[in-house]
Amino acid sequence: MIYLDSAATTSPDPTVLETYTKAAQRYFGNPSSPHGMGITAESVLTQAKERTRRLLSAQEYTLFLTASATEANNLALIGLAHRYRHRGRHIISSTMEHPSILKTLSYLETRGFTLTLLRPDTRGIISPSRIQNALRDDTSMVTIMHVNNETGSISPIQELIHTVHRHSHAAFHCDAVQSLGKHGNAPITAEADTISFSPHKFHGLNGMGGLLCKKTIQLPSFIHGGGQEEGVRSGTEHCAGAAAMARALRLSLQESRKHHERLCRMNDLFRAHLTSLEGIVINSPETSSPYILNISIPDKKPEPFVSALSNAGVYISTKSACAANGTGESVPIREMTGSLRRARSSLRISFTYKTRTDEIQEALEIITNTYTRMYL
């Protein structure tokens, strides 16, 4: 099996599973309980959250634990929109965002907010000048992702955040799900107001997400109940999950730095080889993340090719797993290229620091043989 769908999810690292199992077995007390086991569990939870913030140099942020990055994005957007609605009801974003952003913004429209969705350039980028020109006196929030989940396009996130903070009173939310743990901590360095991420993108566990929120911002209650997570997200905290997340993040930061150049070479090798095959078009810009490569086979449905590769033991995807049940086209590819032919035939290949060079060579051989048999 050669797994090349790491932008969708990654396999949990054995040490992460070990951390989770030990914490779940030893510290299963409810962190809100007043007895010894509860106090110990609360201590483990607090230490795990502090390790995560320290690893990300995010001491000026509160870390809210969520069940997914989708929940984290909902928490941030709805929370910021209502927290700052006195400043205005205008929100700026892009057409390249993840469905959990775009659909939440559509919900906010039904609650009286107005949207400006900017279209990207051919690299999938929204420039700082475009953001500045879109700002209005009543703009209360801007949300732009750091690394696109389908194309790997990398936004100039520091410049975007600085532009918004310099020229407006709007809050800035950054979806950093495809970057934190792999591409440094640029959204944190630039002081985005809220930042979402998820450990299952860097060999952590499914069912966990995180939202970093500046300590100066008080988000309204999102889930009501016992008042956990500073009253924002009530419910018994996932102590073992928090410990596993900190372990996965530490490992990913170490290994991603170590394997960055090798990942770049693997992506370049894939890009060069696929370009040589007649009929394949590369969608990801050359400046994109080394973890993601998006291609199209215009006028060919992508599902049969994905199925054939799966049968041969190579796993890639058509588009974002969170958009897989939507329309038959990739919205980011349509917005970047202006081509429905490419948007309806896009394929995403995504890597991780665990992807081996010998796997890449074997995958390229299988992809070439399958493509030749089906289309040439």
C-alpha positions as CSV (number, residue, x, y, z in Angstrom):
1,M,0.0,0.0,0.0
2,I,1.3,3.5,-1.0
3,Y,-0.8,6.1,0.8
4,L,-0.7,9.5,-1.0
5,D,-3.7,11.2,0.6
6,S,-2.1,12.8,3.6
7,A,-3.9,16.1,3.1
8,A,-7.1,14.2,4.0
9,T,-5.7,12.5,7.1
10,T,-2.5,10.8,8.2
11,S,-1.8,7.5,10.1
12,P,-1.3,8.1,13.8
13,D,2.3,7.7,14.8
14,P,2.9,4.7,17.2
15,T,4.3,7.0,19.8
16,V,1.2,9.2,19.7
17,L,-1.0,6.1,20.1
18,E,1.2,5.1,23.0
19,T,0.9,8.5,24.7
20,Y,-2.9,8.4,24.2
21,T,-3.3,4.9,25.6
22,K,-1.2,5.6,28.7
23,A,-3.0,8.9,29.4
24,A,-6.4,7.3,28.9
25,Q,-5.6,4.4,31.2
26,R,-3.8,6.4,33.9
27,Y,-5.6,9.7,33.9
28,F,-9.2,8.9,33.2
29,G,-10.6,11.0,36.0
30,N,-12.9,13.9,35.0
31,P,-10.7,17.1,35.0
32,S,-13.6,18.9,36.7
33,S,-13.9,16.5,39.6
34,P,-12.6,17.8,43.0
35,H,-11.0,14.6,44.1
36,G,-7.4,13.5,43.6
37,M,-7.9,11.7,40.2
38,G,-9.8,14.7,38.8
39,I,-7.1,17.1,40.0
40,T,-4.4,14.9,38.4
41,A,-6.3,14.7,35.1
42,E,-6.7,18.5,35.2
43,S,-3.0,18.9,35.7
44,V,-2.2,16.5,32.7
45,L,-4.7,18.5,30.6
46,T,-3.2,21.8,31.5
47,Q,0.4,20.6,30.9
48,A,-0.6,19.2,27.5
49,K,-2.2,22.4,26.4
50,E,0.8,24.4,27.7
51,R,3.2,22.2,25.8
52,T,1.2,22.7,22.6
53,R,1.3,26.5,23.0
54,R,5.0,26.5,23.9
55,L,5.8,24.4,20.8
56,L,4.0,26.9,18.6
57,S,5.4,29.9,20.5
58,A,1.8,30.8,21.2
59,Q,2.0,31.9,24.8
60,E,-0.2,35.0,24.0
61,Y,-3.0,32.7,22.9
62,T,-5.7,30.6,24.7
63,L,-5.9,27.1,23.3
64,F,-9.5,25.7,23.0
65,L,-9.7,22.0,22.4
66,T,-12.4,21.0,19.8
67,A,-13.5,17.7,18.1
68,S,-12.3,18.8,14.7
69,A,-10.9,21.7,12.7
70,T,-14.4,22.2,11.2
71,E,-15.7,22.9,14.7
72,A,-12.7,25.2,15.4
73,N,-13.5,27.2,12.3
74,N,-17.2,27.4,13.3
75,L,-16.2,28.5,16.8
76,A,-13.9,31.2,15.5
77,L,-16.1,32.6,12.7
78,I,-19.4,32.6,14.7
79,G,-17.6,33.8,17.8
80,L,-15.7,36.6,16.2
81,A,-18.7,37.7,14.2
82,H,-20.9,38.1,17.3
83,R,-18.1,39.4,19.5
84,Y,-17.4,42.3,17.1
85,R,-20.7,42.9,15.4
86,H,-20.8,46.3,17.0
87,R,-17.9,47.2,14.7
88,G,-19.8,46.2,11.6
89,R,-21.3,43.2,9.8
90,H,-19.0,43.0,6.8
91,I,-16.8,40.0,6.4
92,I,-14.0,39.4,3.8
93,S,-12.8,36.0,2.7
94,S,-11.9,34.2,-0.5
95,T,-13.5,31.7,-2.8
96,M,-10.6,29.3,-2.1
97,E,-11.5,28.5,1.5
98,H,-12.4,25.2,3.0
99,P,-16.1,24.2,3.0
100,S,-16.2,24.7,6.8
101,I,-15.3,28.3,6.3
102,L,-17.5,29.0,3.3
103,K,-20.6,27.3,4.7
104,T,-20.2,29.0,8.0
105,L,-20.0,32.3,6.3
106,S,-23.1,31.5,4.3
107,Y,-24.8,30.8,7.6
108,L,-23.7,34.2,8.9
109,E,-25.2,35.8,5.9
110,T,-28.6,34.5,7.0
111,R,-27.9,36.3,10.3
112,G,-27.5,39.7,8.7
113,F,-23.8,39.8,7.8
114,T,-22.6,40.7,4.4
115,L,-19.8,39.0,2.5
116,T,-17.1,39.9,0.1
117,L,-15.5,36.8,-1.4
118,L,-12.3,37.6,-3.3
119,R,-11.2,35.4,-6.3
120,P,-7.6,34.4,-6.4
121,D,-4.9,34.9,-9.0
122,T,-3.6,32.0,-11.1
123,R,-1.4,30.9,-8.2
124,G,-4.4,30.6,-5.9
125,I,-3.3,33.7,-3.9
126,I,-5.1,36.7,-2.6
127,S,-2.7,39.6,-2.5
128,P,-2.5,42.1,0.4
129,S,-3.5,44.9,-1.9
130,R,-6.7,43.1,-2.8
131,I,-7.6,42.7,0.9
132,Q,-6.8,46.4,1.6
133,N,-9.0,47.5,-1.3
134,A,-11.9,45.4,0.0
135,L,-11.7,46.7,3.5
136,R,-14.6,49.0,4.6
137,D,-15.5,51.0,7.7
138,D,-17.9,48.2,8.7
139,T,-15.5,45.3,8.1
140,S,-15.4,43.3,11.3
141,M,-13.6,40.1,10.2
142,V,-11.3,38.8,7.5
143,T,-10.6,35.0,7.1
144,I,-8.0,33.6,4.8
145,M,-6.4,30.2,4.9
146,H,-2.6,29.7,5.1
147,V,-2.1,26.7,2.8
148,N,-4.8,25.6,0.5
149,N,-6.0,22.0,1.1
150,E,-6.4,21.1,-2.5
151,T,-3.7,23.0,-4.4
152,G,-1.1,23.6,-1.7
153,S,-1.0,27.4,-2.6
154,I,0.7,29.3,0.2
155,S,-0.8,32.6,1.1
156,P,1.4,35.5,2.1
157,I,-0.3,35.2,5.5
158,Q,2.0,37.5,7.5
159,E,1.5,40.4,5.0
160,L,-2.3,39.7,4.9
161,I,-2.6,39.8,8.7
162,H,-0.4,43.0,9.0
163,T,-2.5,44.7,6.2
164,V,-5.8,44.0,8.0
165,H,-4.5,45.1,11.4
166,R,-2.8,48.2,10.0
167,H,-5.7,49.5,7.9
168,S,-8.8,48.4,9.9
169,H,-10.2,47.3,13.2
170,A,-11.2,43.9,11.8
171,A,-10.3,40.6,13.4
172,F,-8.3,38.1,11.4
173,H,-9.0,34.3,11.4
174,C,-6.6,31.9,9.8
175,D,-7.4,28.4,8.8
176,A,-3.9,26.8,9.3
177,V,-5.0,23.2,9.2
178,Q,-2.6,22.3,6.3
179,S,0.3,24.4,7.7
180,L,0.6,24.2,11.5
181,G,3.0,21.4,12.4
182,K,4.5,21.4,8.9
183,H,5.1,25.0,7.7
184,G,6.2,26.8,10.8
185,N,4.0,29.2,12.7
186,A,3.7,32.3,10.5
187,P,0.0,33.0,11.5
188,I,1.1,33.1,15.1
189,T,4.1,35.3,14.5
190,A,2.0,37.7,12.6
191,E,-0.6,37.7,15.4
192,A,-3.7,36.4,13.7
193,D,-6.6,36.8,16.2
194,T,-7.7,33.1,15.9
195,I,-6.0,30.1,14.3
196,S,-7.5,26.7,13.6
197,F,-5.6,23.4,13.3
198,S,-6.0,19.7,13.6
199,P,-3.5,17.0,14.7
200,H,-4.8,14.3,12.4
201,K,-3.0,16.2,9.6
202,F,0.4,15.6,11.2
203,H,0.1,12.0,12.5
204,G,-2.1,12.7,15.4
205,L,-5.6,11.4,16.1
206,N,-8.9,11.9,14.4
207,G,-11.6,13.5,16.5
208,M,-9.4,16.3,17.7
209,G,-8.9,19.9,16.7
210,G,-7.6,23.1,18.2
211,L,-8.4,26.8,18.1
212,L,-5.8,29.4,19.2
213,C,-7.4,32.6,20.3
214,K,-5.7,35.8,21.5
215,K,-6.0,36.1,25.2
216,T,-7.3,39.7,24.7
217,I,-10.4,38.3,22.9
218,Q,-13.3,36.9,24.9
219,L,-15.3,34.6,22.6
220,P,-19.0,34.1,23.5
221,S,-20.2,30.7,24.7
222,F,-20.4,28.3,21.8
223,I,-21.5,25.1,23.6
224,H,-23.5,25.7,26.8
225,G,-23.2,23.5,29.9
226,G,-20.7,23.0,32.7
227,G,-18.5,26.0,31.7
228,Q,-15.4,24.0,30.7
229,E,-12.8,25.6,28.3
230,E,-13.3,29.0,29.9
231,G,-17.0,28.8,29.4
232,V,-16.6,28.8,25.6
233,R,-17.0,25.1,24.9
234,S,-18.6,23.2,27.7
235,G,-18.2,19.4,28.0
236,T,-15.8,17.0,29.6
237,E,-12.3,17.7,28.3
238,H,-10.4,15.1,26.3
239,C,-7.4,14.8,28.5
240,A,-5.7,11.9,26.7
241,G,-6.4,13.5,23.3
242,A,-4.7,16.7,24.5
243,A,-1.6,14.7,25.5
244,A,-1.6,12.9,22.2
245,M,-1.9,16.2,20.3
246,A,1.1,17.7,22.0
247,R,3.1,14.6,21.3
248,A,2.1,14.6,17.6
249,L,2.9,18.3,17.2
250,R,6.4,17.9,18.8
251,L,7.2,15.0,16.5
252,S,5.9,16.7,13.4
253,L,7.8,19.9,14.0
254,Q,11.0,17.9,14.4
255,E,10.5,15.6,11.4
256,S,9.1,18.2,9.0
257,R,12.2,20.3,9.4
258,K,14.4,17.3,9.0
259,H,12.7,16.0,5.9
260,H,11.7,19.4,4.2
261,E,14.3,19.2,1.4
262,R,13.5,15.6,0.7
263,L,9.8,16.4,0.4
264,C,10.6,19.2,-2.0
265,R,12.6,16.8,-4.2
266,M,9.8,14.2,-4.1
267,N,7.2,16.8,-5.1
268,D,9.5,18.0,-7.9
269,L,10.0,14.5,-9.1
270,F,6.3,13.8,-9.2
271,R,5.7,17.2,-11.0
272,A,8.4,16.6,-13.7
273,H,7.3,13.0,-14.3
274,L,3.6,13.7,-14.6
275,T,4.2,16.7,-16.8
276,S,5.9,14.4,-19.3
277,L,2.7,12.3,-19.7
278,E,0.6,13.6,-22.5
279,G,-2.7,15.0,-21.4
280,I,-1.8,15.7,-17.7
281,V,-1.9,19.3,-16.5
282,I,-0.3,20.5,-13.3
283,N,-2.6,22.8,-11.3
284,S,-0.4,23.5,-8.2
285,P,1.8,26.5,-8.6
286,E,5.6,25.9,-8.4
287,T,5.7,27.9,-5.2
288,S,3.1,25.6,-3.5
289,S,3.5,23.5,-0.4
290,P,5.8,20.4,-1.0
291,Y,3.1,18.3,0.8
292,I,0.4,18.8,-2.0
293,L,0.4,18.4,-5.8
294,N,-2.8,18.9,-7.7
295,I,-3.2,17.7,-11.4
296,S,-5.9,17.4,-13.9
297,I,-6.7,15.1,-16.8
298,P,-9.0,17.4,-18.8
299,D,-12.2,15.8,-20.1
300,K,-11.6,12.6,-18.1
301,K,-13.6,11.8,-15.0
302,P,-11.2,11.4,-12.1
303,E,-13.1,8.7,-10.1
304,P,-12.2,5.8,-12.5
305,F,-8.5,6.7,-12.3
306,V,-8.6,6.9,-8.5
307,S,-10.4,3.6,-8.4
308,A,-7.9,1.9,-10.7
309,L,-5.0,3.2,-8.7
310,S,-6.6,2.0,-5.5
311,N,-7.0,-1.4,-6.9
312,A,-3.2,-1.3,-7.7
313,G,-2.4,-0.2,-4.1
314,V,-1.9,3.5,-4.6
315,Y,-4.2,5.9,-2.8
316,I,-4.8,9.5,-4.0
317,S,-8.0,11.6,-4.0
318,T,-10.1,13.7,-6.3
319,K,-10.4,16.8,-4.1
320,S,-10.9,17.8,-0.4
321,A,-12.4,14.9,1.6
322,C,-14.8,17.5,3.2
323,A,-16.1,18.4,-0.3
324,A,-16.2,14.9,-1.7
325,N,-19.9,14.7,-1.5
326,G,-20.6,18.0,-3.2
327,T,-20.6,19.0,-6.8
328,G,-18.4,17.2,-9.3
329,E,-15.9,20.0,-9.6
330,S,-13.0,21.4,-7.5
331,V,-13.9,24.9,-6.5
332,P,-10.3,26.0,-5.9
333,I,-9.2,24.7,-9.3
334,R,-12.1,26.4,-11.0
335,E,-11.3,29.7,-9.2
336,M,-7.6,29.5,-10.0
337,T,-7.7,28.4,-13.6
338,G,-11.1,29.5,-14.8
339,S,-11.4,26.1,-16.4
340,L,-14.3,23.8,-15.7
341,R,-12.5,21.1,-17.7
342,R,-9.7,21.1,-15.2
343,A,-11.9,21.6,-12.2
344,R,-14.0,18.5,-13.1
345,S,-11.0,16.3,-13.6
346,S,-8.7,17.3,-10.7
347,L,-6.7,14.9,-8.7
348,R,-4.8,15.5,-5.4
349,I,-1.6,13.8,-4.5
350,S,-0.4,14.6,-1.0
351,F,2.6,13.6,1.0
352,T,3.9,13.5,4.6
353,Y,7.3,13.4,6.2
354,K,6.8,9.6,6.5
355,T,6.4,9.2,2.7
356,R,9.5,7.2,1.6
357,T,11.5,7.8,-1.6
358,D,11.1,4.2,-2.7
359,E,7.4,4.5,-2.4
360,I,7.4,7.6,-4.7
361,Q,9.3,5.6,-7.4
362,E,6.9,2.7,-7.2
363,A,3.9,5.0,-7.2
364,L,5.1,6.8,-10.3
365,E,5.5,3.5,-12.1
366,I,2.0,2.3,-11.1
367,I,0.5,5.7,-12.0
368,T,2.3,5.8,-15.4
369,N,1.2,2.2,-16.3
370,T,-2.4,2.8,-15.2
371,Y,-2.6,6.1,-17.1
372,T,-1.1,4.7,-20.2
373,R,-3.5,1.7,-20.1
374,M,-6.6,3.9,-19.6
375,Y,-5.9,7.0,-21.6
376,L,-3.1,6.5,-24.2
